[in-house]
Amino acid sequence: MTIGITGPRRRAPWRGAVVVGMTAAIVLSICLILLGLMGDFLVDWLWFSTIGYLGVFWTTIVAEAEVFFAVFLATANILWVSGLLASRFARSPWTQRPADFEWKRTGRAVAFSYPSMGSGGKKTAQLWPGRLMRPSRTLP
């Protein structure tokens, strides 16, 4: 098999046209939504200025903006506190500290197999001069 030698697979020629078409549809949809919103804004602005209540128009626009930002900040604060509490109380088991161990002797000796200097590089079993230690949990 020649995986990696031939390079990446060739894409179908119609795939690029589909991506361009979807991108154009998304951009067109966003533009039409913004055009509708701007149309409503301009019609209200012209109507209020024609009847002489331009101050009322700007008061309603400012009030709507203030309510939007107040709700946005309240929601952002609620989500921030929720995320803070979630990260504090739902830690991964890998980041939690393990329980304390008390080491006890088992009374067994261990044989290691490693090359010895005197045996010409052959692996020989040698006894480790100590006893294995095994952890045992101490519960409070």
Summary of the structure (lengths in Angstrom):
residues: 140
radius of gyration: 36.6
end to end distance: 60.7
largest distance: 108.0
contacts: 227
relative contact order: 0.06
helix: 55%
strand: 14%
